[in-house]
Amino acid sequence: MSALKILYLVTEDWYFWSHRLPIAQEAKRRGHEVLVVTRVDQHGKRMREQRFRVITLNIKRRSMNVWRELAVILKIVSIYRREKPDIVHHVAMKPVLYGSIAAFIVGIPRVINAITGMGYLFISKGFKACMLRAWISCLFRFLFRQNRTYLIFQNSEDIEMFARPGIVQKNQVCLIRGSGVDADMFIPTPEPPEPILVALPARMLYDKGVAEFVDAARILRRKKYRLRCVLVGDRDPENPAVVSREQIQQWQKERVVEFCGHQVDMPAVFAKVHIVCLPSYREGLPKALLEAASCGKPIVATDVPGCREIVQEGINGFLVPPRNSIALAEALIKLITNKELRLQMGSRGREIVIKEFAVEKVVAKTMTLYEELLQQ
C-alpha cells in the first residue's frame, strides 16, 4: 500500500488517545501521514510527539445552535479542501455527520465512518430527540450512499438498526468489535483482600446506569453486605445525560457510594477491584469492560447491545435488564458471596479477551479496510 494521508476527525483528543491511538500508530508505522482534527485539551503535545499533525477544531457535542454548527461544518470543509486527504476516518456521531457532509462537498475519495455507539440522540425517547433522529437518519441515508463510503460498527445490533430501514447497505458495513484492549497492559492480579470493592468505570452519565448502580448499592447496604461501591470516571458536561456535581456530592454524603473521578492508571484501579459493573442503557462496545475482563474481573452489566458483546451470561459475568436496580443488586450478591465464582468468571473473561478482543485484531482489521478502499 503506497503512502497515504489519513485524517481522523474526532470530537475530543482524550477519546482519540484512549480509543484510536494504536490504529493511528500503525498507520504511521506503515509510512502514512496522520492528521488528527479534534478539540485539543490535554493530549495535543502527546499526539505531536507521536509525529501526528494536529489541527484544532472545537466541536461542541451539546450545541444545538444552527449558525454555530454550520460554521463548524464550513471549517471542516475548509480543512478537507486544504489538506486533500486520501482517507478520512470519522469517529462518533457528530464527526460522522459533519465530516460526511464536508467529504461530500469537497469530494473526498474515501470515507470511513465509525459508529461507536448510538449516544444520547438515539437512546432518548423525548420528542425533540425523536424528531432530530428522524431528520438525521434521512440525511445519513443520502450521505452513506456515496461511492467508497464504509461504516464501522462495534456490534451487530447497531448494524441492523441502520440496515433495516435502509440507512446503509450491508455491503458498506464492517464489523470491528470495539477498540481492542492491550492484554499485556491489562493483566490479571491476585484478588485483593476484602471488603468487596465494586466499581462502575464510566463517564458519569445517567445513560451509563449510574443512578441504578447507586440504588443497587443502597439495597446491598440495607441487606448488611460488607462492601464498597465506587464510581470511577469524570463527569461529561457536554452530554445532556450528565449527572450533576450536586447529585454526586449528595450520594457521597449518604455514604452509599464513593466517587474517585477520572483515573489515569486503570490497570492499578482494576487490581484493587473485585467486581466491575456497568448497567448502561446501550453501548457500542464498552472499552472499560474489555479492560476489566482482560484484568480477570467478573462483570455485571445490562442485557443491551454492546454489553452483550463482551459479557457472556453465566460465563464471565451476569447480564440483567436495564433500569432495574433490584436485578442488578441480586446479580451482584451472587458474586459478592462466592469467591470461587468470581475467580472462575474472571479467568473466563481473560480467555475471551485474548481470543476475540486483542487490540492487534482491531488494528489489523482497520488496516485491511483501508487497503480495500484503495483497491476500489
C-alpha positions in Angstrom: 0.0 0.0 0.0 1.5 3.3 -1.1 1.9 6.2 1.4 -1.4 7.9 2.2 -2.6 11.0 4.0 -5.1 9.7 6.6 -7.2 12.3 8.5 -9.0 11.3 11.7 -11.9 13.6 12.8 -12.7 13.1 16.5 -14.6 15.3 18.9 -12.2 15.1 21.8 -8.5 14.5 22.0 -8.9 12.2 25.0 -11.2 9.9 23.1 -8.7 9.7 20.2 -5.9 9.0 22.6 -7.9 6.3 24.5 -9.7 4.6 21.6 -7.8 5.2 18.3 -4.2 5.7 19.2 -3.0 2.1 18.2 -4.7 2.4 14.8 -3.0 5.8 14.1 0.3 4.5 15.3 0.2 1.5 13.0 -0.8 3.8 10.1 2.3 6.0 10.9 4.5 2.9 11.2 3.4 1.9 7.6 4.6 5.2 6.3 1.3 7.1 6.1 0.9 10.7 7.1 -1.6 11.0 10.0 -3.7 14.1 10.7 -5.9 14.4 13.8 -8.6 17.0 13.7 -10.1 17.4 17.2 -10.6 19.7 20.2 -7.2 19.9 21.7 -7.2 19.8 25.5 -4.7 17.5 27.4 -3.2 15.3 24.7 -2.0 17.7 22.0 1.6 17.5 23.0 1.5 13.7 23.2 -0.1 13.4 19.8 2.6 15.6 18.3 5.3 13.5 20.0 3.8 10.6 18.0 4.6 12.7 14.9 0.9 13.2 14.1 -0.2 16.5 12.7 -2.8 18.0 14.9 -5.5 20.5 13.7 -7.6 22.1 16.4 -11.4 22.1 15.9 -13.9 22.8 18.6 -17.0 20.6 18.1 -19.4 21.1 21.0 -21.3 17.9 21.3 -24.2 19.5 23.2 -24.6 22.6 20.9 -27.8 23.0 19.0 -27.1 26.5 17.7 -27.7 26.2 14.0 -25.3 29.0 13.0 -22.5 27.8 15.2 -22.9 24.2 13.9 -22.9 25.5 10.3 -19.7 27.4 11.0 -18.1 24.1 12.3 -19.1 22.2 9.1 -17.7 25.0 7.0 -14.4 24.8 9.0 -14.3 21.1 8.3 -14.9 21.8 4.6 -12.0 24.2 4.6 -9.7 21.7 6.3 -10.6 18.9 3.9 -10.2 21.2 0.9 -6.8 22.4 2.0 -5.4 19.0 3.2 -6.9 16.8 0.4 -6.6 13.6 2.5 -6.7 10.2 0.8 -8.9 8.8 3.5 -11.0 10.5 6.2 -11.9 8.4 9.2 -14.7 9.9 11.2 -15.3 8.7 14.8 -18.6 9.0 16.7 -21.9 10.6 15.7 -21.3 14.3 15.2 -18.0 13.8 13.4 -19.7 11.2 11.2 -22.5 13.6 10.3 -20.4 16.8 9.9 -17.5 15.0 8.3 -19.6 13.2 5.8 -21.3 16.4 4.7 -17.9 18.0 4.3 -16.5 15.0 2.4 -19.5 15.1 0.0 -19.0 18.8 -0.6 -15.2 18.6 -1.2 -15.3 15.2 -3.0 -13.0 13.2 -0.6 -12.4 9.9 -2.4 -12.6 7.5 0.6 -14.7 7.9 3.7 -14.8 5.7 6.8 -17.5 6.4 9.4 -17.0 4.7 12.8 -20.3 4.5 14.7 -19.0 3.9 18.3 -22.5 3.8 19.9 -25.9 5.3 19.4 -25.4 8.0 22.0 -27.9 10.2 23.7 -29.7 11.1 20.5 -30.6 7.5 19.6 -31.2 6.4 23.3 -33.5 9.3 24.3 -37.2 8.8 23.9 -38.0 12.5 24.2 -40.0 14.3 21.4 -37.2 16.6 20.4 -34.7 13.8 20.2 -37.1 11.7 18.1 -37.7 14.5 15.6 -33.9 15.2 15.3 -33.2 11.5 15.0 -35.7 11.1 12.1 -34.1 14.1 10.3 -30.5 12.9 10.8 -31.5 9.4 9.6 -32.7 10.8 6.3 -29.5 12.8 5.9 -27.4 9.7 6.7 -29.4 7.7 4.1 -28.2 10.2 1.5 -24.7 10.6 2.7 -23.9 6.9 3.2 -24.9 6.1 -0.4 -21.8 7.8 -1.8 -19.2 5.7 -3.5 -16.3 4.3 -1.4 -18.0 5.1 1.9 -17.7 2.4 4.6 -19.2 2.2 8.1 -17.6 0.5 11.0 -20.0 -0.7 13.7 -19.0 -2.3 17.0 -21.8 -4.7 17.4 -24.2 -6.5 15.0 -27.4 -5.0 16.6 -26.3 -1.5 15.6 -25.7 -2.7 12.1 -29.3 -4.0 12.0 -30.6 -0.7 13.4 -29.1 1.1 10.4 -29.6 -1.6 7.7 -33.2 -2.5 8.4 -34.7 1.0 7.5 -32.2 1.3 4.6 -30.0 3.9 6.1 -27.0 1.9 5.0 -26.4 -1.1 2.7 -24.8 -4.2 4.2 -22.1 -4.3 1.6 -20.8 -0.9 3.0 -20.6 -2.3 6.6 -17.6 -3.6 8.5 -18.0 -5.1 12.0 -15.0 -4.3 14.2 -15.8 -5.1 17.8 -14.6 -2.2 19.9 -11.3 -0.5 20.2 -9.5 -3.6 21.4 -7.5 -3.9 24.6 -3.8 -4.2 25.3 -3.7 -7.6 27.1 -0.1 -7.1 28.0 -1.0 -3.9 30.0 -4.3 -5.1 31.4 -3.2 -8.3 33.2 -4.8 -10.4 36.0 -3.6 -9.9 39.5 -4.4 -11.8 42.7 -7.8 -10.9 44.2 -7.3 -8.1 46.8 -8.4 -8.6 50.4 -12.0 -7.9 51.4 -14.2 -5.9 51.9 -15.5 -6.4 48.4 -15.0 -3.4 46.1 -17.5 -3.0 43.2 -16.6 -0.4 40.6 -18.5 1.3 37.9 -15.9 2.6 35.4 -17.6 5.1 33.1 -18.4 8.8 32.4 -20.9 10.0 35.0 -24.0 9.8 32.8 -27.4 8.6 33.7 -27.3 6.6 30.4 -24.5 4.6 31.9 -26.8 3.4 34.6 -25.2 5.4 37.4 -28.4 6.0 39.2 -29.3 2.3 39.1 -25.9 1.4 40.4 -26.4 3.8 43.4 -29.8 2.3 44.0 -28.4 -1.2 44.0 -25.7 -0.1 46.4 -28.4 1.2 48.7 -30.1 -2.2 48.5 -26.9 -4.0 49.3 -26.2 -1.7 52.2 -29.7 -2.3 53.7 -29.0 -6.1 53.4 -25.8 -5.5 55.5 -23.3 -6.7 52.9 -19.8 -5.6 53.7 -18.6 -3.9 50.6 -17.6 -0.6 48.9 -19.2 0.8 45.8 -17.1 3.2 43.8 -17.8 5.5 40.8 -14.7 5.7 38.6 -14.8 8.4 35.8 -15.3 12.0 35.0 -18.4 14.0 34.5 -19.1 14.9 30.9 -20.8 18.3 30.9 -21.1 18.2 27.0 -23.5 15.3 27.3 -27.2 16.0 28.1 -27.4 12.9 30.4 -24.6 14.1 32.7 -25.0 13.7 36.4 -24.7 16.9 38.3 -21.9 17.6 40.8 -24.6 18.3 43.4 -26.1 14.9 42.9 -22.7 13.1 43.2 -22.0 15.1 46.3 -25.3 14.1 47.8 -24.6 10.4 47.1 -21.2 10.8 48.8 -22.9 12.4 51.8 -25.2 9.4 52.1 -22.1 7.2 52.1 -23.8 4.9 49.7 -21.0 5.3 47.0 -17.6 6.8 46.7 -16.6 9.0 43.8 -13.0 8.7 42.5 -13.3 10.8 39.4 -11.0 10.2 36.4 -8.2 7.7 36.9 -5.1 7.6 34.5 -3.8 4.2 35.7 -6.8 1.9 35.1 -4.8 -1.4 35.5 -4.0 -0.2 39.0 -7.7 0.5 39.6 -8.8 -2.9 38.5 -6.1 -4.5 40.6 -8.0 -3.2 43.7 -11.4 -4.2 42.4 -13.3 -7.4 43.0 -16.3 -6.9 40.6 -16.9 -4.5 37.7 -20.4 -3.2 37.0 -21.8 -1.3 34.0 -25.6 -1.0 34.0 -25.7 1.0 30.8 -28.8 1.6 28.6 -26.9 0.9 25.4 -23.3 0.7 24.2 -21.2 0.3 21.1 -18.7 -1.9 22.9 -17.5 -0.5 26.2 -13.7 -0.3 26.4 -13.9 -0.4 30.2 -15.5 -3.8 30.2 -12.9 -5.1 27.8 -10.2 -3.9 30.1 -11.9 -5.3 33.2 -12.3 -8.7 31.5 -8.6 -8.6 30.4 -7.7 -8.0 34.1 -9.7 -11.1 35.1 -12.6 -9.3 36.7 -16.1 -10.7 36.8 -18.7 -8.3 35.3 -22.3 -7.4 35.9 -23.8 -5.5 33.0 -27.1 -4.9 31.4 -28.5 -7.1 28.7 -28.2 -4.5 26.0 -26.3 -4.1 22.7 -22.6 -3.6 23.3 -22.5 -5.1 26.7 -23.7 -8.5 25.3 -20.6 -8.5 23.0 -18.2 -9.0 25.9 -20.3 -10.4 28.8 -21.5 -14.0 28.3 -24.3 -14.8 30.7 -23.1 -17.1 33.4 -19.7 -17.5 31.8 -17.7 -14.4 32.6 -20.4 -12.4 34.3 -24.1 -11.7 34.6 -26.5 -9.7 32.3 -29.5 -8.0 33.9 -32.4 -6.0 32.5 -31.6 -2.3 32.0 -33.0 0.3 34.5 -33.6 -2.5 37.1 -31.8 -1.8 40.4 -33.2 -4.9 42.1 -32.0 -7.3 39.4 -28.6 -5.5 39.5 -28.3 -6.0 43.3 -29.3 -9.6 43.0 -26.6 -10.3 40.4 -24.0 -8.5 42.5 -24.9 -10.6 45.5 -24.2 -13.8 43.6 -20.6 -12.6 43.1 -20.2 -10.9 46.5 -21.0 -14.1 48.3 -18.9 -16.5 46.1 -15.2 -16.0 45.7 -14.8 -19.2 43.7 -17.3 -17.9 41.2 -15.6 -14.5 40.9 -12.3 -16.2 40.2 -13.8 -18.6 37.7 -15.7 -15.9 35.8 -12.6 -13.6 35.8 -10.5 -16.3 34.3 -13.0 -16.9 31.5 -13.2 -13.2 30.8 -9.5 -13.1 30.3 -9.7 -16.0 27.8 -12.5 -14.3 25.9 -10.4 -11.1 25.5 -7.3 -12.9 24.4 -9.3 -14.9 21.8 -11.6 -12.1 20.4 -10.7 -8.6 21.5 -6.9 -8.1 21.5 -6.0 -4.7 20.1 -3.9 -6.2 17.4 -7.0 -7.7 15.9 -8.8 -4.3 15.8 -5.7 -2.6 14.2 -5.3 -5.4 11.6 -9.0 -5.2 10.6 -8.8 -1.5 10.2 -5.7 -1.6 8.1 -7.4 -4.2 5.9 -10.3 -1.9 5.4 -8.0 0.9 4.3 -6.5 -1.4 1.7 -9.9 -2.5 0.4 -10.9 1.1 -0.1 -7.7 1.8 -2.1 -8.4 -1.1 -4.4 -11.9 0.2 -5.4 
